[in-house]
Each structure stands twice: as C-alpha cells, then as structure tokens.
C-alpha cells in the first residue's frame, strides 16, 4: 500500500531528457550524446590488466581502503598536487557521488544542532539532493560572473546553521575555478567544514600552477588540513567511472569520524577495483593523453557552436562548454541541438535556476561523432571535414 504522504522522489535529472533523446535519435547514425559527463574512452591498459586478477575476492576489503591504495593516493597528491598527505588522513569511497549524497546524513549525526548544506547555486545536482535525503536544508550560494563561489554572500544565519559547505573546482557545469584559499579561510572563521569536490582537477586549463605537463592549479588541502576535506575520483581522470573508486583526504578528525561511521554502513571498494586504482594513480601518461583528447574536443565543439551562431568560449577547467542560449531559454536551445544536429545536451536548469539560460555540452564523444554532428548541420556552416 502506498503511504498517503511522505517523500516523493523528484525525476532523476537526466531522465528529463528522454523526449530530447528520442528526437535526436531520429537522425541517421543515432544520437551524439553530449549530455552526461560519462567517459567514452577506455581506461589505461594497466587498469584493465589489474581487473583480470580476482584471486583476493574471497575476503572483505577494509572499508577505509587497503594500505597500498591509500599510499598510492598519497603519492599521487605529492606528485601532481604538490601536497603532503599521510595515508592515515586518506580513505576510499565507492565512487564520489555516493560520498556526496551520504555526507549530510553523517554530518548531521555528528552535529545535530546544525541542519544546512551550502553549495554553489550553479552546481552538480547531488549536493542539494544529499541535503534533501538527509532531511536538511539546502541553501545555494551565489556565484560571480566567472562562476566562482562567493562566500561573502553567505548570511551569518546560514553560516551558523551550516553542517558543511560544498565547493567544486574546476566547476561542473561552468568550469569556474574557485579561490580555494579564500573558501578555506571562510570555513575556519565560521566553524564550517569545507568539502571540496575536485574530480576534474586533472583537467584544469588556466591559472597558477598549470604548466606544460598539466600540473593542476589547486586543491583545498594546500591551505592545510584543518577544517577541509578534498574529494577525488578516478571516474574522469582515468575513464574508470564503472569501477566506482574515489577517495577523500583532509582534516584528521573529520576523516577519522567518516572512516568509522562508513564502516558501519558497509561501504567497501572491491579489492580488484582498489588494485586497479593503484595502477591508475601511479600512471600519469594516460592522463596527459586524455587531457589532449578533451582539449581537442572542446575546441572542435566550440567551432561547431560558433558556426551555428552560438558564441562559445573554452572553460577554465573541466570538459564542458557552458553556453548561453541566444533566446535565453536553455531547454529551447537543447531542442535545437537535438533537431538540427542529432545531439543531446543538458539544459542548464538541471544545475540550478541561475543556469536556466544556458546549456552544458560535454566533450565526451569522439571526434568522429563530433564530425557527424557537424555534417548534419550542413556544408553551409563551413565546419564539415
């Protein structure tokens, strides 16, 4: 029997694209799917080889991650981010989305007097949904014209009730780069733990610290571990979204608390996945290759959009184009993509009301698919190859 009242889950954001997907699929060759940030390129060979060994699946892996896994994460942070982090201050998670959505519930248990989750007003929808599923308030924080979070806009009342502040840099969907040192200072001054989702950090394109080898531009834990936790993923970096591996690192007390409470929830990354994660974290060459792929695709997509009469600029980070709709209606522009190019993109309203005038275009399809999209637009655009 269905209860007469209670929580009614909203439609999953990307399920709302079903009508547009059907429209795009009417084109010969099918849909060019640029809607979800799901990698389509293969993971590195070392990762594939690691997954072939299942000799250790007979026993439970530790919830916090095997020692060699946490050591590999520590090495990666030292090598790529210039940060010293002890393996004791690192723990594994079953993909980072699971961590994002479950965090408010665990933080509310830690501090029942607070009930608010702060997050950027244009952002990945799971920050707000995590608050909803924990019975908490979700309060969007203003972003500036470069899509960077403006912590000065947070009211004292919301700060006093905040369980945590989420930041995401490079940002999804708009590619902004937050001033993480400023965010960390704000969090410490207000006693609010800052959680920094850094899953696109290897795809930082501009800013201090970004060199020829693609050294990322920043991480929250560069400011010190006190009051901050960084969240990292192999889904984007290593095309390992199906492996569901991430890790978090930062404030020793917060990490210790989350490590312990997550044990009780039975959250464990499978041993073969952890072994593959070590192989991925220890290899930078495949990431540099993937960076080149995304930069080429972003440039090609920008070329296609400009030819459609839609101004498009490259992001400061991430692998999305964040494009303003000429008529101010993101859903209308998404329909135009589906009708004219057989391409599926995400209306910006999925990422917050401030994004309603935009669409997000994910550079995940290969160049052949992008060329197909251009061909559908016709030779008059001058972008066919």
Secondary structure, DSSP 8 states (H G I E B T S, - for coil): ---SSS------GGGGGHHHHHHHTTSTT--EE-SS----S---HHHHHHHT--TTTTS---TT--HHHHHHHHHHIIIII-----GGGEEEESSHHHHHHHHHHHHHHH-TT--EEEEESSS-THHHHHHHHTT-EEEEE-B-TTS-B-GGGS-HHHHHHEEEEEEESS-TTT-----HHHHHHHHHHHT-EEEEE-TTGGGB-SSTT--TT------GGGG-STTEEEEEESTTTTS-GGG--EEEEE-HHHHHHHHHHHHHTT----HHHHHHHHHHHT--HHHHHHHHHHHHHHHHHHHHHHHTT------SBSSEEEEE-TTS-HHHHHHHIIIII-EE-EEGGGG-GGGTTEEEEETTS-HHHHHHHHHHH-GGGS---
